[in-house]
Amino acid sequence: MDNNIWTVLVTAVTVFGGSQAFRFYERRAMHKERDDDFIRHDCKDRISKLEALLEESAREKDEMRSLIIKLTSEVAELRVKVEYLSTENTKLKSK
């Protein structure tokens, strides 16, 4: 009879411990899944922000390039004018 009580107690502790362990691992898996979802959504947000910044910087680069081309042509025009005016000035001084 004493042996049966021990068997019943060990079985009850095993069942109780098993169910608690199952709940623990179930909660742990849920937390891990939530963490994975959080990381996934965070990465998606960061990627979309980085893509927007990349597009904006590409647009700004194109604007700067066109501005540099415009300024380069204006500098070339001014060089021609300065050269023309300096030759006219030399001619006028010599007369």
PDB file of N, CA, C and O in Angstrom:
ATOM      1  N   MET A   1       0.818  -1.180   0.000  1.00  0.00           N
ATOM      2  CA  MET A   1       0.000   0.000   0.000  1.00  0.00           C
ATOM      3  C   MET A   1       0.868   1.253   0.000  1.00  0.00           C
ATOM      4  O   MET A   1       0.555   2.244  -0.659  1.00  0.00           O
ATOM      5  N   ASP A   2       1.963   1.188   0.750  1.00  0.00           N
ATOM      6  CA  ASP A   2       2.864   2.333   0.830  1.00  0.00           C
ATOM      7  C   ASP A   2       3.499   2.619  -0.542  1.00  0.00           C
ATOM      8  O   ASP A   2       3.743   3.768  -0.907  1.00  0.00           O
ATOM      9  N   ASN A   3       3.749   1.566  -1.263  1.00  0.00           N
ATOM     10  CA  ASN A   3       4.355   1.696  -2.588  1.00  0.00           C
ATOM     11  C   ASN A   3       3.374   2.355  -3.563  1.00  0.00           C
ATOM     12  O   ASN A   3       3.789   3.129  -4.425  1.00  0.00           O
ATOM     13  N   ASN A   4       2.092   2.056  -3.435  1.00  0.00           N
ATOM     14  CA  ASN A   4       1.068   2.634  -4.303  1.00  0.00           C
ATOM     15  C   ASN A   4       0.936   4.136  -4.066  1.00  0.00           C
ATOM     16  O   ASN A   4       0.739   4.895  -5.015  1.00  0.00           O
ATOM     17  N   ILE A   5       1.041   4.568  -2.821  1.00  0.00           N
ATOM     18  CA  ILE A   5       0.946   5.998  -2.507  1.00  0.00           C
ATOM     19  C   ILE A   5       2.105   6.750  -3.167  1.00  0.00           C
ATOM     20  O   ILE A   5       1.917   7.817  -3.751  1.00  0.00           O
ATOM     21  N   TRP A   6       3.300   6.175  -3.063  1.00  0.00           N
ATOM     22  CA  TRP A   6       4.460   6.812  -3.691  1.00  0.00           C
ATOM     23  C   TRP A   6       4.291   6.868  -5.207  1.00  0.00           C
ATOM     24  O   TRP A   6       4.647   7.867  -5.831  1.00  0.00           O
ATOM     25  N   THR A   7       3.770   5.844  -5.784  1.00  0.00           N
ATOM     26  CA  THR A   7       3.553   5.815  -7.230  1.00  0.00           C
ATOM     27  C   THR A   7       2.546   6.885  -7.632  1.00  0.00           C
ATOM     28  O   THR A   7       2.744   7.589  -8.623  1.00  0.00           O
ATOM     29  N   VAL A   8       1.472   7.008  -6.867  1.00  0.00           N
ATOM     30  CA  VAL A   8       0.461   8.023  -7.146  1.00  0.00           C
ATOM     31  C   VAL A   8       1.058   9.417  -6.981  1.00  0.00           C
ATOM     32  O   VAL A   8       0.812  10.289  -7.814  1.00  0.00           O
ATOM     33  N   LEU A   9       1.831   9.645  -5.929  1.00  0.00           N
ATOM     34  CA  LEU A   9       2.458  10.960  -5.705  1.00  0.00           C
ATOM     35  C   LEU A   9       3.440  11.299  -6.817  1.00  0.00           C
ATOM     36  O   LEU A   9       3.439  12.417  -7.334  1.00  0.00           O
ATOM     37  N   VAL A  10       4.272  10.340  -7.183  1.00  0.00           N
ATOM     38  CA  VAL A  10       5.246  10.592  -8.255  1.00  0.00           C
ATOM     39  C   VAL A  10       4.525  10.872  -9.567  1.00  0.00           C
ATOM     40  O   VAL A  10       4.929  11.760 -10.318  1.00  0.00           O
ATOM     41  N   THR A  11       3.474  10.135  -9.846  1.00  0.00           N
ATOM     42  CA  THR A  11       2.696  10.356 -11.069  1.00  0.00           C
ATOM     43  C   THR A  11       2.040  11.735 -11.039  1.00  0.00           C
ATOM     44  O   THR A  11       2.049  12.439 -12.049  1.00  0.00           O
ATOM     45  N   ALA A  12       1.480  12.127  -9.914  1.00  0.00           N
ATOM     46  CA  ALA A  12       0.831  13.441  -9.800  1.00  0.00           C
ATOM     47  C   ALA A  12       1.849  14.563  -9.969  1.00  0.00           C
ATOM     48  O   ALA A  12       1.580  15.548 -10.657  1.00  0.00           O
ATOM     49  N   VAL A  13       3.013  14.420  -9.347  1.00  0.00           N
ATOM     50  CA  VAL A  13       4.057  15.451  -9.483  1.00  0.00           C
ATOM     51  C   VAL A  13       4.547  15.514 -10.926  1.00  0.00           C
ATOM     52  O   VAL A  13       4.786  16.597 -11.462  1.00  0.00           O
ATOM     53  N   THR A  14       4.692  14.360 -11.544  1.00  0.00           N
ATOM     54  CA  THR A  14       5.149  14.328 -12.931  1.00  0.00           C
ATOM     55  C   THR A  14       4.138  14.992 -13.854  1.00  0.00           C
ATOM     56  O   THR A  14       4.516  15.783 -14.718  1.00  0.00           O
ATOM     57  N   VAL A  15       2.870  14.682 -13.684  1.00  0.00           N
ATOM     58  CA  VAL A  15       1.825  15.280 -14.519  1.00  0.00           C
ATOM     59  C   VAL A  15       1.767  16.786 -14.284  1.00  0.00           C
ATOM     60  O   VAL A  15       1.718  17.566 -15.236  1.00  0.00           O
ATOM     61  N   PHE A  16       1.771  17.193 -13.016  1.00  0.00           N
ATOM     62  CA  PHE A  16       1.726  18.625 -12.701  1.00  0.00           C
ATOM     63  C   PHE A  16       2.962  19.341 -13.253  1.00  0.00           C
ATOM     64  O   PHE A  16       2.855  20.403 -13.865  1.00  0.00           O
ATOM     65  N   GLY A  17       4.132  18.745 -13.027  1.00  0.00           N
ATOM     66  CA  GLY A  17       5.369  19.353 -13.538  1.00  0.00           C
ATOM     67  C   GLY A  17       5.394  19.388 -15.056  1.00  0.00           C
ATOM     68  O   GLY A  17       5.881  20.353 -15.646  1.00  0.00           O
ATOM     69  N   GLY A  18       4.877  18.353 -15.692  1.00  0.00           N
ATOM     70  CA  GLY A  18       4.829  18.313 -17.156  1.00  0.00           C
ATOM     71  C   GLY A  18       3.924  19.380 -17.717  1.00  0.00           C
ATOM     72  O   GLY A  18       4.263  20.032 -18.704  1.00  0.00           O
ATOM     73  N   SER A  19       2.777  19.565 -17.099  1.00  0.00           N
ATOM     74  CA  SER A  19       1.852  20.590 -17.588  1.00  0.00           C
ATOM     75  C   SER A  19       2.428  21.987 -17.362  1.00  0.00           C
ATOM     76  O   SER A  19       2.262  22.870 -18.203  1.00  0.00           O
ATOM     77  N   GLN A  20       3.103  22.188 -16.233  1.00  0.00           N
ATOM     78  CA  GLN A  20       3.737  23.487 -15.982  1.00  0.00           C
ATOM     79  C   GLN A  20       4.872  23.728 -16.972  1.00  0.00           C
ATOM     80  O   GLN A  20       5.046  24.840 -17.471  1.00  0.00           O
ATOM     81  N   ALA A  21       5.632  22.692 -17.249  1.00  0.00           N
ATOM     82  CA  ALA A  21       6.717  22.831 -18.219  1.00  0.00           C
ATOM     83  C   ALA A  21       6.153  23.145 -19.598  1.00  0.00           C
ATOM     84  O   ALA A  21       6.699  23.972 -20.328  1.00  0.00           O
ATOM     85  N   PHE A  22       5.055  22.479 -19.951  1.00  0.00           N
ATOM     86  CA  PHE A  22       4.418  22.744 -21.240  1.00  0.00           C
ATOM     87  C   PHE A  22       3.963  24.195 -21.323  1.00  0.00           C
ATOM     88  O   PHE A  22       4.178  24.846 -22.346  1.00  0.00           O
ATOM     89  N   ARG A  23       3.342  24.715 -20.273  1.00  0.00           N
ATOM     90  CA  ARG A  23       2.905  26.119 -20.255  1.00  0.00           C
ATOM     91  C   ARG A  23       4.098  27.065 -20.361  1.00  0.00           C
ATOM     92  O   ARG A  23       4.047  28.071 -21.068  1.00  0.00           O
ATOM     93  N   PHE A  24       5.170  26.728 -19.648  1.00  0.00           N
ATOM     94  CA  PHE A  24       6.369  27.563 -19.699  1.00  0.00           C
ATOM     95  C   PHE A  24       6.916  27.631 -21.117  1.00  0.00           C
ATOM     96  O   PHE A  24       7.195  28.718 -21.623  1.00  0.00           O
ATOM     97  N   TYR A  25       7.072  26.487 -21.756  1.00  0.00           N
ATOM     98  CA  TYR A  25       7.617  26.476 -23.112  1.00  0.00           C
ATOM     99  C   TYR A  25       6.660  27.103 -24.118  1.00  0.00           C
ATOM    100  O   TYR A  25       7.091  27.694 -25.108  1.00  0.00           O
ATOM    101  N   GLU A  26       5.364  26.972 -23.865  1.00  0.00           N
ATOM    102  CA  GLU A  26       4.383  27.601 -24.731  1.00  0.00           C
ATOM    103  C   GLU A  26       4.493  29.124 -24.643  1.00  0.00           C
ATOM    104  O   GLU A  26       4.489  29.809 -25.666  1.00  0.00           O
ATOM    105  N   ARG A  27       4.589  29.652 -23.423  1.00  0.00           N
ATOM    106  CA  ARG A  27       4.767  31.109 -23.238  1.00  0.00           C
ATOM    107  C   ARG A  27       6.076  31.583 -23.848  1.00  0.00           C
ATOM    108  O   ARG A  27       6.147  32.637 -24.480  1.00  0.00           O
ATOM    109  N   ARG A  28       7.101  30.780 -23.642  1.00  0.00           N
ATOM    110  CA  ARG A  28       8.413  31.137 -24.193  1.00  0.00           C
ATOM    111  C   ARG A  28       8.354  31.199 -25.717  1.00  0.00           C
ATOM    112  O   ARG A  28       8.925  32.110 -26.318  1.00  0.00           O
ATOM    113  N   ALA A  29       7.682  30.258 -26.340  1.00  0.00           N
ATOM    114  CA  ALA A  29       7.543  30.260 -27.796  1.00  0.00           C
ATOM    115  C   ALA A  29       6.735  31.466 -28.267  1.00  0.00           C
ATOM    116  O   ALA A  29       7.053  32.066 -29.294  1.00  0.00           O
ATOM    117  N   MET A  30       5.680  31.826 -27.511  1.00  0.00           N
ATOM    118  CA  MET A  30       4.882  32.993 -27.885  1.00  0.00           C
ATOM    119  C   MET A  30       5.709  34.265 -27.794  1.00  0.00           C
ATOM    120  O   MET A  30       5.620  35.122 -28.673  1.00  0.00           O
ATOM    121  N   HIS A  31       6.515  34.403 -26.739  1.00  0.00           N
ATOM    122  CA  HIS A  31       7.365  35.590 -26.599  1.00  0.00           C
ATOM    123  C   HIS A  31       8.400  35.646 -27.711  1.00  0.00           C
ATOM    124  O   HIS A  31       8.686  36.716 -28.247  1.00  0.00           O
ATOM    125  N   LYS A  32       8.952  34.509 -28.052  1.00  0.00           N
ATOM    126  CA  LYS A  32       9.945  34.470 -29.127  1.00  0.00           C
ATOM    127  C   LYS A  32       9.293  34.866 -30.446  1.00  0.00           C
ATOM    128  O   LYS A  32       9.892  35.589 -31.243  1.00  0.00           O
ATOM    129  N   GLU A  33       8.072  34.397 -30.680  1.00  0.00           N
ATOM    130  CA  GLU A  33       7.357  34.752 -31.908  1.00  0.00           C
ATOM    131  C   GLU A  33       7.055  36.240 -31.943  1.00  0.00           C
ATOM    132  O   GLU A  33       7.185  36.881 -32.986  1.00  0.00           O
ATOM    133  N   ARG A  34       6.649  36.793 -30.798  1.00  0.00           N
ATOM    134  CA  ARG A  34       6.391  38.244 -30.728  1.00  0.00           C
ATOM    135  C   ARG A  34       7.671  39.030 -30.993  1.00  0.00           C
ATOM    136  O   ARG A  34       7.656  40.029 -31.714  1.00  0.00           O
ATOM    137  N   ASP A  35       8.774  38.577 -30.409  1.00  0.00           N
ATOM    138  CA  ASP A  35      10.052  39.252 -30.633  1.00  0.00           C
ATOM    139  C   ASP A  35      10.448  39.189 -32.104  1.00  0.00           C
ATOM    140  O   ASP A  35      10.927  40.171 -32.671  1.00  0.00           O
ATOM    141  N   ASP A  36      10.245  38.031 -32.710  1.00  0.00           N
ATOM    142  CA  ASP A  36      10.567  37.891 -34.133  1.00  0.00           C
ATOM    143  C   ASP A  36       9.696  38.804 -34.983  1.00  0.00           C
ATOM    144  O   ASP A  36      10.179  39.425 -35.930  1.00  0.00           O
ATOM    145  N   ASP A  37       8.405  38.886 -34.645  1.00  0.00           N
ATOM    146  CA  ASP A  37       7.510  39.787 -35.375  1.00  0.00           C
ATOM    147  C   ASP A  37       7.928  41.236 -35.192  1.00  0.00           C
ATOM    148  O   ASP A  37       7.915  42.018 -36.142  1.00  0.00           O
ATOM    149  N   PHE A  38       8.301  41.595 -33.962  1.00  0.00           N
ATOM    150  CA  PHE A  38       8.741  42.966 -33.697  1.00  0.00           C
ATOM    151  C   PHE A  38       9.986  43.288 -34.517  1.00  0.00           C
ATOM    152  O   PHE A  38      10.076  44.352 -35.129  1.00  0.00           O
ATOM    153  N   ILE A  39      10.939  42.370 -34.526  1.00  0.00           N
ATOM    154  CA  ILE A  39      12.171  42.595 -35.287  1.00  0.00           C
ATOM    155  C   ILE A  39      11.860  42.699 -36.775  1.00  0.00           C
ATOM    156  O   ILE A  39      12.416  43.548 -37.472  1.00  0.00           O
ATOM    157  N   ARG A  40      10.977  41.843 -37.257  1.00  0.00           N
ATOM    158  CA  ARG A  40      10.615  41.859 -38.678  1.00  0.00           C
ATOM    159  C   ARG A  40       9.969  43.188 -39.047  1.00  0.00           C
ATOM    160  O   ARG A  40      10.327  43.788 -40.060  1.00  0.00           O
ATOM    161  N   HIS A  41       9.018  43.657 -38.235  1.00  0.00           N
ATOM    162  CA  HIS A  41       8.349  44.928 -38.520  1.00  0.00           C
ATOM    163  C   HIS A  41       9.320  46.100 -38.381  1.00  0.00           C
ATOM    164  O   HIS A  41       9.267  47.050 -39.162  1.00  0.00           O
ATOM    165  N   ASP A  42      10.199  46.031 -37.396  1.00  0.00           N
ATOM    166  CA  ASP A  42      11.185  47.082 -37.216  1.00  0.00           C
ATOM    167  C   ASP A  42      12.112  47.154 -38.426  1.00  0.00           C
ATOM    168  O   ASP A  42      12.431  48.244 -38.901  1.00  0.00           O
ATOM    169  N   CYS A  43      12.537  46.013 -38.920  1.00  0.00           N
ATOM    170  CA  CYS A  43      13.403  45.992 -40.102  1.00  0.00           C
ATOM    171  C   CYS A  43      12.673  46.521 -41.328  1.00  0.00           C
ATOM    172  O   CYS A  43      13.263  47.239 -42.137  1.00  0.00           O
ATOM    173  N   LYS A  44      11.396  46.176 -41.476  1.00  0.00           N
ATOM    174  CA  LYS A  44      10.622  46.694 -42.604  1.00  0.00           C
ATOM    175  C   LYS A  44      10.521  48.207 -42.528  1.00  0.00           C
ATOM    176  O   LYS A  44      10.674  48.891 -43.540  1.00  0.00           O
ATOM    177  N   ASP A  45      10.264  48.737 -41.335  1.00  0.00           N
ATOM    178  CA  ASP A  45      10.174  50.193 -41.175  1.00  0.00           C
ATOM    179  C   ASP A  45      11.500  50.864 -41.505  1.00  0.00           C
ATOM    180  O   ASP A  45      11.540  51.878 -42.202  1.00  0.00           O
ATOM    181  N   ARG A  46      12.578  50.289 -40.998  1.00  0.00           N
ATOM    182  CA  ARG A  46      13.894  50.874 -41.270  1.00  0.00           C
ATOM    183  C   ARG A  46      14.230  50.824 -42.752  1.00  0.00           C
ATOM    184  O   ARG A  46      14.777  51.782 -43.296  1.00  0.00           O
ATOM    185  N   ILE A  47      13.910  49.727 -43.401  1.00  0.00           N
ATOM    186  CA  ILE A  47      14.196  49.601 -44.832  1.00  0.00           C
ATOM    187  C   ILE A  47      13.401  50.625 -45.622  1.00  0.00           C
ATOM    188  O   ILE A  47      13.939  51.248 -46.537  1.00  0.00           O
ATOM    189  N   SER A  48      12.140  50.810 -45.290  1.00  0.00           N
ATOM    190  CA  SER A  48      11.334  51.796 -46.019  1.00  0.00           C
ATOM    191  C   SER A  48      11.864  53.207 -45.791  1.00  0.00           C
ATOM    192  O   SER A  48      11.874  54.019 -46.717  1.00  0.00           O
ATOM    193  N   LYS A  49      12.305  53.510 -44.568  1.00  0.00           N
ATOM    194  CA  LYS A  49      12.882  54.830 -44.303  1.00  0.00           C
ATOM    195  C   LYS A  49      14.178  55.024 -45.084  1.00  0.00           C
ATOM    196  O   LYS A  49      14.414  56.093 -45.647  1.00  0.00           O
ATOM    197  N   LEU A  50      15.012  53.993 -45.116  1.00  0.00           N
ATOM    198  CA  LEU A  50      16.268  54.093 -45.852  1.00  0.00           C
ATOM    199  C   LEU A  50      16.030  54.223 -47.348  1.00  0.00           C
ATOM    200  O   LEU A  50      16.755  54.951 -48.025  1.00  0.00           O
ATOM    201  N   GLU A  51      15.026  53.530 -47.875  1.00  0.00           N
ATOM    202  CA  GLU A  51      14.701  53.667 -49.294  1.00  0.00           C
ATOM    203  C   GLU A  51      14.240  55.086 -49.602  1.00  0.00           C
ATOM    204  O   GLU A  51      14.610  55.649 -50.632  1.00  0.00           O
ATOM    205  N   ALA A  52      13.434  55.666 -48.716  1.00  0.00           N
ATOM    206  CA  ALA A  52      12.973  57.044 -48.924  1.00  0.00           C
ATOM    207  C   ALA A  52      14.148  58.011 -48.888  1.00  0.00           C
ATOM    208  O   ALA A  52      14.226  58.929 -49.704  1.00  0.00           O
ATOM    209  N   LEU A  53      15.065  57.805 -47.939  1.00  0.00           N
ATOM    210  CA  LEU A  53      16.246  58.669 -47.879  1.00  0.00           C
ATOM    211  C   LEU A  53      17.116  58.508 -49.114  1.00  0.00           C
ATOM    212  O   LEU A  53      17.674  59.488 -49.607  1.00  0.00           O
ATOM    213  N   LEU A  54      17.239  57.306 -49.613  1.00  0.00           N
ATOM    214  CA  LEU A  54      18.039  57.054 -50.808  1.00  0.00           C
ATOM    215  C   LEU A  54      17.428  57.740 -52.022  1.00  0.00           C
ATOM    216  O   LEU A  54      18.147  58.339 -52.822  1.00  0.00           O
ATOM    217  N   GLU A  55      16.115  57.660 -52.169  1.00  0.00           N
ATOM    218  CA  GLU A  55      15.444  58.334 -53.275  1.00  0.00           C
ATOM    219  C   GLU A  55      15.606  59.848 -53.169  1.00  0.00           C
ATOM    220  O   GLU A  55      15.839  60.526 -54.170  1.00  0.00           O
ATOM    221  N   GLU A  56      15.483  60.369 -51.960  1.00  0.00           N
ATOM    222  CA  GLU A  56      15.629  61.814 -51.758  1.00  0.00           C
ATOM    223  C   GLU A  56      17.048  62.269 -52.075  1.00  0.00           C
ATOM    224  O   GLU A  56      17.247  63.305 -52.709  1.00  0.00           O
ATOM    225  N   SER A  57      18.030  61.496 -51.633  1.00  0.00           N
ATOM    226  CA  SER A  57      19.412  61.886 -51.912  1.00  0.00           C
ATOM    227  C   SER A  57      19.719  61.775 -53.405  1.00  0.00           C
ATOM    228  O   SER A  57      20.490  62.579 -53.929  1.00  0.00           O
ATOM    229  N   ALA A  58      19.139  60.807 -54.093  1.00  0.00           N
ATOM    230  CA  ALA A  58      19.338  60.692 -55.540  1.00  0.00           C
ATOM    231  C   ALA A  58      18.732  61.905 -56.251  1.00  0.00           C
ATOM    232  O   ALA A  58      19.323  62.445 -57.186  1.00  0.00           O
ATOM    233  N   ARG A  59      17.552  62.323 -55.802  1.00  0.00           N
ATOM    234  CA  ARG A  59      16.914  63.506 -56.389  1.00  0.00           C
ATOM    235  C   ARG A  59      17.752  64.753 -56.135  1.00  0.00           C
ATOM    236  O   ARG A  59      17.949  65.567 -57.037  1.00  0.00           O
ATOM    237  N   GLU A  60      18.246  64.904 -54.904  1.00  0.00           N
ATOM    238  CA  GLU A  60      19.091  66.056 -54.583  1.00  0.00           C
ATOM    239  C   GLU A  60      20.387  66.033 -55.393  1.00  0.00           C
ATOM    240  O   GLU A  60      20.871  67.077 -55.831  1.00  0.00           O
ATOM    241  N   LYS A  61      20.944  64.836 -55.589  1.00  0.00           N
ATOM    242  CA  LYS A  61      22.170  64.718 -56.386  1.00  0.00           C
ATOM    243  C   LYS A  61      21.920  65.162 -57.819  1.00  0.00           C
ATOM    244  O   LYS A  61      22.752  65.853 -58.407  1.00  0.00           O
ATOM    245  N   ASP A  62      20.776  64.771 -58.390  1.00  0.00           N
ATOM    246  CA  ASP A  62      20.454  65.191 -59.750  1.00  0.00           C
ATOM    247  C   ASP A  62      20.262  66.701 -59.831  1.00  0.00           C
ATOM    248  O   ASP A  62      20.699  67.336 -60.790  1.00  0.00           O
ATOM    249  N   GLU A  63      19.603  67.277 -58.816  1.00  0.00           N
ATOM    250  CA  GLU A  63      19.429  68.734 -58.794  1.00  0.00           C
ATOM    251  C   GLU A  63      20.776  69.444 -58.700  1.00  0.00           C
ATOM    252  O   GLU A  63      21.016  70.429 -59.397  1.00  0.00           O
ATOM    253  N   MET A  64      21.649  68.939 -57.836  1.00  0.00           N
ATOM    254  CA  MET A  64      22.975  69.549 -57.695  1.00  0.00           C
ATOM    255  C   MET A  64      23.780  69.424 -58.985  1.00  0.00           C
ATOM    256  O   MET A  64      24.487  70.352 -59.377  1.00  0.00           O
ATOM    257  N   ARG A  65      23.667  68.274 -59.638  1.00  0.00           N
ATOM    258  CA  ARG A  65      24.398  68.086 -60.892  1.00  0.00           C
ATOM    259  C   ARG A  65      23.934  69.084 -61.942  1.00  0.00           C
ATOM    260  O   ARG A  65      24.760  69.674 -62.639  1.00  0.00           O
ATOM    261  N   SER A  66      22.621  69.282 -62.065  1.00  0.00           N
ATOM    262  CA  SER A  66      22.113  70.244 -63.053  1.00  0.00           C
ATOM    263  C   SER A  66      22.523  71.672 -62.670  1.00  0.00           C
ATOM    264  O   SER A  66      22.823  72.486 -63.544  1.00  0.00           O
ATOM    265  N   LEU A  67      22.535  71.974 -61.370  1.00  0.00           N
ATOM    266  CA  LEU A  67      22.978  73.296 -60.930  1.00  0.00           C
ATOM    267  C   LEU A  67      24.453  73.510 -61.242  1.00  0.00           C
ATOM    268  O   LEU A  67      24.841  74.600 -61.661  1.00  0.00           O
ATOM    269  N   ILE A  68      25.282  72.489 -61.044  1.00  0.00           N
ATOM    270  CA  ILE A  68      26.714  72.596 -61.353  1.00  0.00           C
ATOM    271  C   ILE A  68      26.919  72.813 -62.844  1.00  0.00           C
ATOM    272  O   ILE A  68      27.767  73.612 -63.241  1.00  0.00           O
ATOM    273  N   ILE A  69      26.156  72.111 -63.673  1.00  0.00           N
ATOM    274  CA  ILE A  69      26.274  72.296 -65.122  1.00  0.00           C
ATOM    275  C   ILE A  69      25.879  73.714 -65.504  1.00  0.00           C
ATOM    276  O   ILE A  69      26.543  74.344 -66.327  1.00  0.00           O
ATOM    277  N   LYS A  70      24.808  74.217 -64.913  1.00  0.00           N
ATOM    278  CA  LYS A  70      24.363  75.587 -65.195  1.00  0.00           C
ATOM    279  C   LYS A  70      25.427  76.601 -64.769  1.00  0.00           C
ATOM    280  O   LYS A  70      25.747  77.524 -65.518  1.00  0.00           O
ATOM    281  N   LEU A  71      25.971  76.425 -63.560  1.00  0.00           N
ATOM    282  CA  LEU A  71      26.986  77.355 -63.069  1.00  0.00           C
ATOM    283  C   LEU A  71      28.260  77.274 -63.905  1.00  0.00           C
ATOM    284  O   LEU A  71      28.912  78.294 -64.132  1.00  0.00           O
ATOM    285  N   THR A  72      28.621  76.093 -64.361  1.00  0.00           N
ATOM    286  CA  THR A  72      29.807  75.938 -65.209  1.00  0.00           C
ATOM    287  C   THR A  72      29.630  76.687 -66.523  1.00  0.00           C
ATOM    288  O   THR A  72      30.558  77.338 -67.003  1.00  0.00           O
ATOM    289  N   SER A  73      28.439  76.593 -67.104  1.00  0.00           N
ATOM    290  CA  SER A  73      28.207  77.322 -68.361  1.00  0.00           C
ATOM    291  C   SER A  73      28.237  78.831 -68.124  1.00  0.00           C
ATOM    292  O   SER A  73      28.746  79.578 -68.961  1.00  0.00           O
ATOM    293  N   GLU A  74      27.694  79.288 -66.985  1.00  0.00           N
ATOM    294  CA  GLU A  74      27.746  80.725 -66.681  1.00  0.00           C
ATOM    295  C   GLU A  74      29.182  81.196 -66.473  1.00  0.00           C
ATOM    296  O   GLU A  74      29.532  82.293 -66.908  1.00  0.00           O
ATOM    297  N   VAL A  75      30.012  80.403 -65.828  1.00  0.00           N
ATOM    298  CA  VAL A  75      31.421  80.759 -65.636  1.00  0.00           C
ATOM    299  C   VAL A  75      32.119  80.836 -66.983  1.00  0.00           C
ATOM    300  O   VAL A  75      32.930  81.734 -67.210  1.00  0.00           O
ATOM    301  N   ALA A  76      31.815  79.908 -67.878  1.00  0.00           N
ATOM    302  CA  ALA A  76      32.420  79.941 -69.213  1.00  0.00           C
ATOM    303  C   ALA A  76      32.010  81.222 -69.949  1.00  0.00           C
ATOM    304  O   ALA A  76      32.843  81.859 -70.595  1.00  0.00           O
ATOM    305  N   GLU A  77      30.725  81.601 -69.854  1.00  0.00           N
ATOM    306  CA  GLU A  77      30.271  82.849 -70.479  1.00  0.00           C
ATOM    307  C   GLU A  77      31.008  84.049 -69.892  1.00  0.00           C
ATOM    308  O   GLU A  77      31.433  84.940 -70.627  1.00  0.00           O
ATOM    309  N   LEU A  78      31.160  84.072 -68.566  1.00  0.00           N
ATOM    310  CA  LEU A  78      31.847  85.191 -67.930  1.00  0.00           C
ATOM    311  C   LEU A  78      33.312  85.248 -68.345  1.00  0.00           C
ATOM    312  O   LEU A  78      33.861  86.339 -68.497  1.00  0.00           O
ATOM    313  N   ARG A  79      33.949  84.111 -68.528  1.00  0.00           N
ATOM    314  CA  ARG A  79      35.339  84.096 -68.985  1.00  0.00           C
ATOM    315  C   ARG A  79      35.455  84.705 -70.377  1.00  0.00           C
ATOM    316  O   ARG A  79      36.378  85.469 -70.659  1.00  0.00           O
ATOM    317  N   VAL A  80      34.512  84.358 -71.237  1.00  0.00           N
ATOM    318  CA  VAL A  80      34.524  84.922 -72.598  1.00  0.00           C
ATOM    319  C   VAL A  80      34.319  86.419 -72.528  1.00  0.00           C
ATOM    320  O   VAL A  80      34.996  87.165 -73.235  1.00  0.00           O
ATOM    321  N   LYS A  81      33.406  86.875 -71.697  1.00  0.00           N
ATOM    322  CA  LYS A  81      33.157  88.313 -71.569  1.00  0.00           C
ATOM    323  C   LYS A  81      34.385  89.033 -71.026  1.00  0.00           C
ATOM    324  O   LYS A  81      34.760  90.094 -71.525  1.00  0.00           O
ATOM    325  N   VAL A  82      35.008  88.456 -70.005  1.00  0.00           N
ATOM    326  CA  VAL A  82      36.192  89.077 -69.421  1.00  0.00           C
ATOM    327  C   VAL A  82      37.304  89.142 -70.451  1.00  0.00           C
ATOM    328  O   VAL A  82      37.996  90.153 -70.563  1.00  0.00           O
ATOM    329  N   GLU A  83      37.474  88.070 -71.197  1.00  0.00           N
ATOM    330  CA  GLU A  83      38.518  88.065 -72.233  1.00  0.00           C
ATOM    331  C   GLU A  83      38.225  89.121 -73.289  1.00  0.00           C
ATOM    332  O   GLU A  83      39.128  89.849 -73.699  1.00  0.00           O
ATOM    333  N   TYR A  84      36.975  89.215 -73.734  1.00  0.00           N
ATOM    334  CA  TYR A  84      36.585  90.222 -74.720  1.00  0.00           C
ATOM    335  C   TYR A  84      36.806  91.621 -74.176  1.00  0.00           C
ATOM    336  O   TYR A  84      37.368  92.475 -74.863  1.00  0.00           O
ATOM    337  N   LEU A  85      36.361  91.868 -72.919  1.00  0.00           N
ATOM    338  CA  LEU A  85      36.519  93.194 -72.331  1.00  0.00           C
ATOM    339  C   LEU A  85      37.983  93.539 -72.118  1.00  0.00           C
ATOM    340  O   LEU A  85      38.360  94.698 -72.288  1.00  0.00           O
ATOM    341  N   SER A  86      38.819  92.580 -71.754  1.00  0.00           N
ATOM    342  CA  SER A  86      40.234  92.879 -71.568  1.00  0.00           C
ATOM    343  C   SER A  86      40.899  93.189 -72.892  1.00  0.00           C
ATOM    344  O   SER A  86      41.766  94.062 -72.936  1.00  0.00           O
ATOM    345  N   THR A  87      40.535  92.515 -73.976  1.00  0.00           N
ATOM    346  CA  THR A  87      41.104  92.871 -75.303  1.00  0.00           C
ATOM    347  C   THR A  87      40.600  94.228 -75.741  1.00  0.00           C
ATOM    348  O   THR A  87      41.373  94.996 -76.314  1.00  0.00           O
ATOM    349  N   GLU A  88      39.344  94.563 -75.502  1.00  0.00           N
ATOM    350  CA  GLU A  88      38.828  95.902 -75.838  1.00  0.00           C
ATOM    351  C   GLU A  88      39.514  96.965 -75.013  1.00  0.00           C
ATOM    352  O   GLU A  88      39.825  98.043 -75.520  1.00  0.00           O
ATOM    353  N   ASN A  89      39.753  96.676 -73.754  1.00  0.00           N
ATOM    354  CA  ASN A  89      40.432  97.621 -72.887  1.00  0.00           C
ATOM    355  C   ASN A  89      41.855  97.863 -73.369  1.00  0.00           C
ATOM    356  O   ASN A  89      42.336  98.996 -73.352  1.00  0.00           O
ATOM    357  N   THR A  90      42.518  96.816 -73.791  1.00  0.00           N
ATOM    358  CA  THR A  90      43.887  96.963 -74.321  1.00  0.00           C
ATOM    359  C   THR A  90      43.878  97.787 -75.592  1.00  0.00           C
ATOM    360  O   THR A  90      44.743  98.640 -75.787  1.00  0.00           O
ATOM    361  N   LYS A  91      42.911  97.542 -76.455  1.00  0.00           N
ATOM    362  CA  LYS A  91      42.814  98.311 -77.695  1.00  0.00           C
ATOM    363  C   LYS A  91      42.568  99.789 -77.413  1.00  0.00           C
ATOM    364  O   LYS A  91      43.174 100.660 -78.037  1.00  0.00           O
ATOM    365  N   LEU A  92      41.680 100.059 -76.473  1.00  0.00           N
ATOM    366  CA  LEU A  92      41.371 101.445 -76.146  1.00  0.00           C
ATOM    367  C   LEU A  92      42.556 102.162 -75.507  1.00  0.00           C
ATOM    368  O   LEU A  92      42.738 103.360 -75.726  1.00  0.00           O
ATOM    369  N   LYS A  93      43.353 101.461 -74.732  1.00  0.00           N
ATOM    370  CA  LYS A  93      44.517 102.073 -74.107  1.00  0.00           C
ATOM    371  C   LYS A  93      45.596 102.390 -75.144  1.00  0.00           C
ATOM    372  O   LYS A  93      46.313 103.385 -75.034  1.00  0.00           O
ATOM    373  N   SER A  94      45.689 101.538 -76.129  1.00  0.00           N
ATOM    374  CA  SER A  94      46.725 101.748 -77.138  1.00  0.00           C
ATOM    375  C   SER A  94      46.387 102.888 -78.067  1.00  0.00           C
ATOM    376  O   SER A  94      47.305 103.448 -78.666  1.00  0.00           O
ATOM    377  N   LYS A  95      45.137 103.272 -78.230  1.00  0.00           N
ATOM    378  CA  LYS A  95      44.764 104.373 -79.119  1.00  0.00           C
ATOM    379  C   LYS A  95      44.992 105.664 -78.481  1.00  0.00           C
ATOM    380  O   LYS A  95      44.733 106.705 -79.084  1.00  0.00           O
TER     381      LYS A  95
END
